[in-house]
Amino acid sequence: MDTVTSRSTHITTQRKTTATMCQHQPPCPTADSADREAAHPVAHFPEQGWSLLCNGVLLFEDTGELLPDGEIIAPHRPLDSRSITTAA
């Protein structure tokens, strides 16, 4: 007699949420604020093109952003060549 045992695996994913990484006084803008890019960087990787701000925002070199809740903010750097200046 062949016996087949079934083992079910229950997988849960849990996202840890911290109140804030910002220890600055006055506190940096939250990730929901319009000026969220003004927060202090806590990790900076220019060779990879991104920085982590203390409000949890991932700021990319192309000015795109990834907010802590997973929302994506499209790059908003001007692409018009007239607005680009060169160093003398």
Secondary structure, DSSP 4 states (H G I P E B T S, - for coil): ------------------S-S---SSPPPPTTSTTGGGSPEEEEETTTTEEEETTS-EEETTS-EE-TTS-EE-------GGG-----
